[in-house]
Amino acid sequence: MNLTLKIWRQKSAKQKGEIVEYPISGISPDMSFLEMLDVLNSKLISAGEEPVAFDHDCREGICGSCSLYINGEAHGPDRRVTTCQLHMRKFKDGDTIFIEPFRAKAFPVIKDLVVDRSAFDRIQHAGGFISINTSGNTQDGNAIPISKHAADDAMDAATCIGCGACVATCKNSSAMLFVGAKVSQYALLPQGQVEAADRVQNMVAQMDLEGFGNCTNTGACEVECPKGISLENIARMNRELIKANLKG
Amino acid sequence: MSSFLKSSIGRKIAMALSAFFLMVFILQHFAINILSVFNPELFNEISHFMGNNPLVQFVLQPVLIFGVVFHFAMGFILEYKNRVSRTVTYAVNKGNANSTWMSRNMIYSGGFILIFLVIHFIDFWIPEMNTKYIVGDSSGLLADGSDYRYYEELQEKFIPLWRVVLYCIGFVFLSLHLLHGFNSAFQSVGANNKYTKSLKSFGKAYATLVPLGFIVIALFHFFNNVH
């Protein structure tokens, strides 16, 4: 495949960036998108140019490291995949592909396509955990009955890999799908009930502090989420926050 | 509670609650207006009741004005906050791939509804307030005292074609706003469950039929006048 890549290049957080065009040839349709970028970087290094910086780690859709806004969509045109799982067969020979970093004030660009998503870590630190005694006297998990429905919903919420596609794709740069999933995975289980009120209040407060926008329920996040996290999680987070405030 | 109302979700819920109130108001406004097509006498009677009942005038009307102002003001505040949350925009962004035009452009449909409302207030509300509270005529009667004035005033307003067209455009934007807003309000207050699918269908019907009904009323009076 022969392609024209239009890639956002930015030397550092403080410098201005721009779209730079790179023609590339000899791309196999069986390559992943990141492998295609590897090929480009090899060529750039051979030519003595600075390679394109982009995030990646597991390359099997689990770690949430890879990002990229490809041709106007988070993780590209395919559904329920991360960028590392996106294949070049999704594009046509001769295509022009725009590759941009995830854009949000709360996700500042570090370099080229790499953005700082530590805002998500700080939200997690604010309450995305349960405080549990692990001294050896921990109750056997099987001793606590949990309905299949609740267990399934909690597991679905917990599949969020925190990639930030929801923020990137939301017209308001809202992080509510991510926070909704992280609140839900505990709110649905008895182990999460003890700290439920503090958790949702602290996580939402941290989310607001980070400068994410407000959700206007467009549903774009749900469509673009590589893990298919449902909008039900945002509704559940809203209910949890109402409950927490009514309790005082 | 004050921290709740300052939080992004608190504001979103407040926005939804004002939307519920306004949607109920629109429905009762429509229910009264449609009487002007089928039963002008009853339309006159109810208009007079609404215009002179102290509960409606001095309790519900201020609540309604607060609801309208709050919904618009909060809408603009949230829009501003959302815009500053992304300082650099994408070179290419395929919004259509994952969301509806209505959901992405609530600020524009809402903005047109605001323009329409200003005109609507100048057309009906301000003259009504003037007649009742400045001129001091609460009789609701025509100058010759032969009948109530409300139906005749309504008909007069829909003589000029430009106003009929403007009102129809206003109702189209109301429909576009409601097509997203109706179900969005339920999602905001946390109502996303087994009834959501049915509620979405009901929301689409409400968002289509009520504005369409208002258009029918405007066109009915226009053609009634012409002939």
Interface residues (C-beta under 8 A of the other chain):
Chain A: K6 W8 I19 Y69 N71 G72 E73 P77 F98 E100 R103 A104 K105 A106 V109 T169 K171 N172 S173 S174 M176 V204 A205 M207 D208 G211 F212 G213 N214 C215 T216 N217 T218 G219 A220 V223 E224 L231 E232 I234 A235 R236 M237 N238 R239 L241 I242 N245
Chain B: M1 S3 F4 S7 S8 I9 G10 R11 K12 I13 L78 K81 N82 V84 S85 R86 T87 V88 T89 Y90 A91 V92 N93 K94 G95 A97 N98 S99 T100 S103 R104 M106 H180 N183 S184 Q187 S188 V189 G190 A191 N192 N193
